[in-house]
Amino acid sequence: MTVRLLTAGDEAALETFLVQHRDTSMFLRGNVRQAGLEYTGQAAGAQYVASFDGAAVTGVAAHGWNGILLLQAPSNAAMLAQSCVETSARAVAGLIGPPDQVDAARSALRLADVATNIDAPETLFALELSNLVVPSLLSNGDVACRAPRSEERAVLYQWGFAYDMETLGAPDTAEARRRSAEFMDMRIDAGNAWVAVDREGAVVSFSAFNATLPDIVQLGGIYTPPALRGRGYARASVAHSLLVARERGATRAVLFTSNPSAARAYEAVGFTRIGEYALILFNQGRP
């Protein structure tokens, strides 16, 4: 076995490995596709350290621009986490990956006693898009879904930050709000965000992909204001997002959540529980 920093030219070998674990490798695959393997501090960029058996990748750890350490290392997560952080020489803001790997990395990096904003098991859901259930609210036209309009961004910035505080434990600081708005713009500008609109034209829910590949998408940042919850709006916006993904050629979708109410909404459109996923944030970060 050899271990080294990945550089330009290693993309195919890494993709061959990650696609074997596609349900838990969306951030890794999506970030490489967006930012490449060369790290300059760019959004979605990371330093990737991988283990090899001959020419084949057998595990990888990536220390992202936001301080998050992403893992897909079934047999050597602790070693790759240490090697990656030694290479990056940057602080670890959080850990993401399969739970056993995150636990191993956290122990190896001596982060077990560090205070966290988020440290709860997440349920991993998956859906073959051919099995998508379209809610009647969407199919009968009570709710329409579309891409956000420019004049709606201000409201969506507020919603996006409300999601960050509610779900990710974000502190209410100017920097956290700036990062949240930047992430919202990134998804909208990439054509990976949608709003649900009621018959009066009011925007009532938001859905987005936080990672996309030709074969699979990952939902994230789904938000409905508290006063509008329980009416099926999130189900409609999620279903519309997945119809778009299917039209684009994707065949599968994944997401993770620890929110029981959100889980019921996802199950209503066809998602099933396939395991667990781990997300730990030691300070405010963005996967």
N, C-alpha and C positions, 0 to 999 in steps of 0.2 A: 504494500500500500504506500502511495505517495500522497502528500498533502501540499497544496500550493494555492497562491492567489490566482484567481481566474482573470484572464485578460481577453481582449478582442481576439476572436478566432475560436474561443471555447464555447460559443453559444450553442452550437449543434449538440455537442456532448452533454451540456447541461440540460438542454431541452429534452433530449432522449431519456435522461434520468427522471426529470421532474414530471414528464407526462405519465410516467408509471404511478405517480402519486398525485394525480391532478386535482382531486377534491381538496387536498390540504396544501397545495402549492400555488394557489392562485396569485397571491401577492408576489411571490418570487418570479413566476412566469410573466406576470403582467409588468412588473418593474423592469425586468430585463428587456422586454419588448419595447417599453417606453424609453428607457434611459441607457440601455446597453450595459456592458460590463466595466467600462472605464469610469472610475469615480472622480468627479471634480466638484462634488458638493451639490450637484444638480438635483432638483426635485425628482423623486423616485430612484435616484442613484444609490449605489451601495458598493461596498467592498465585499467580494465573494471569495470565500475560501472553501475549497472542495477537496475531498479525498477521492483517489483514483485506484482502481484495480486495472492495471494496464492503461488502456485508453478510455475506460468506462468510468464515469462519475458514480460514486457510491454514496455520497452524502455531501451536503453543502450547508454553510452558515453564511448569512449576509448581514452586514452591519449597515443599516440604511442611513440616509441623509438626516433622518429625524431622530436618530439614536436607537431605533428599534432593531433588535436582532431577530432575524427570521430564520427558521430552521426547517430543514428537511434532511434529516440524518438518522435513519432508522437504527444504525448500529454504533454510531460514534458521535452523538450529539455533544457530549461533554468536551471531548477533545477538540472538535471543530469549533465550538463556541469559544473556547479559550484561545485557539489559534487565530480566529477571526478578530477577536477583540484586541489581542496583542498586536495584530497587523494594523488595525485601524487606529489604535491608541486614542480612542474616543470613549466617552461615558456611555453606558447602556441605559437607555430610557425605558426599555420594555422588552418583552419577549413574546414571540408569536410562533405557534406551530402545534404539532401533535402534543398532547399533554405529557406523555412520558419523556419526550425530548426536551420540552420546556423545563420540566422538573430537573432533568439531568444537567442541563445548561445552567440553570439557576444555582444549583448546588456547586457546580464546578467554578462558577464565577463569584461564589461567596456572596450571593445576593438574597439568600433566604430570609434574612432579618431586616432587609431594607423596606421601609414603609412604601405602600402602594396606593395608587388611586383606584386601580382596577385589578382585582385578583379573584375572579370567580369562574367556575367552569362554564363553558359555552357549549350549547348543543349544536352539532353540525347537521345541517339539512341538505338534501339533494333532491333534484327533480329532473327527470327526463322530459324535455320540453314537449314531446309528443303526448305527454300525459297531463299537460296544463289544463286546469279547470278555470274557465273564464266566468267570473261572478256575474250574476244577472244584472247587478247595478251597472256594469260596464256594457254588457251585451244589449241591454234594453235602452241604453242611451240616457239613463238618469245621471250618469257621470261620463264626461269625456276626458280623454287624456291626450296630452301633447307636450312638445318641448316648451320650456319656459320662455317667456318673452322678456325682452331687455328691461322693461319697466317693473318686472316682477322680481328682479334679482335682489333688491333691497329687502323684500320680505323673506326671500329664501336665505339670505345671509343670516337673518334673525333665527329662522327655523334651524338652519345648519348649526348655529352655535348653541341653540337650545338643545339640540340632539347631543352635541358634544358634552355639554354640562350634565345632561340627564343620564347618558349612556357611558361616557368615557371619563366622567369626573373632572372635566376641564375647569381650570380656574378662570374666573371672570377678569381677565387682563386684556390690555390692548393687543399684546402679542398673540394671545390665544385667539382673539377675535380675528386678527389679521390672517392667521394661518387657516382658520376655519373658512373665511371668505375666499382665500386663495384656492382651497380644496374644492369649494363649491364652483368657482369659476372654471377650474380644471375639468370637472365633470360635465358642466354645461357646454363648454367650448368643444369638448370631444364628442358631443352628441350622445352622452351617456346619462342624461338626467331628464326626468319627466314630471309633470304636475297633473293632478286630477282636478277637474273643474266641474262644479255643480251646474244645474240648469240655469241658475242666475248669473253664471260666469265667475263665481268666486273660486279662488284657488283653495282647495281643501286638503290636499295631501301631496307628498313629494316622494319620489323613488329614484334610485340611481344604481349604477354599477360602480363598484370601487376597484374592480379588475375585470378586464375583458380579454379573451383569446378567441381565435376563430371558432374553436369547438365548444367553449364553455365560458359562462359569465358568473361573476360573483356579485350578489346584491349587497348593498350597504348604505347606511345613512337614511333608511326609510323613516319618514317623519310625518305625523299628523298632529296638529295642535291639540292639547288636552281637551278643549271644549268640543272638539269635533270627533273625538274617538268613539269607537263602538258603533259606527254607522256603516262600516264596510268600505270606507274610502281608501284605506291602505291596501286592501285586497285588490281593489280596482286598479290602483296605480301600479302595484307590483305585477299584476297580470298583464297590463298593457306593456310594461317594460319587457316582460318575457316574450310577448308576441313579437315585439320589435327584434329581440335577440334571435328568435326563431326565423324571422324573415331574413336576418343577416347571415344565417347559416349555422348558428350555434345549436347544439343538440342537448345541452345539459346546463343546469344552473345549480349553484351552491350558495349557502349563506350560513352564518352562525349567530346565535343569540342566546341570552340567558333570561330573556323577558318572556314569561308565560303567555301574556296576552298577544305579543307579537308572534310567538310560536303557533298559537291557534290560528292566527290570520294566514300564516304561511302554509300550514297544513290544509287550510280550506281551499287553497289554489293548487294543491297537489304535492307539496313538499313532504318528504318523509325523513325521519331521524335516522342517521347512518353512523353516528358516533359522537365524539366530543372534540373540541378544539380549545386551545388555551390562548388567552390574551391577558398579559400582565403589563400594566403600565406603572413604572416607578415614578414618573412625572409625566406631565402632559406631552403626549406624542401623537403622531398620526400614522397608522399603518399604511 
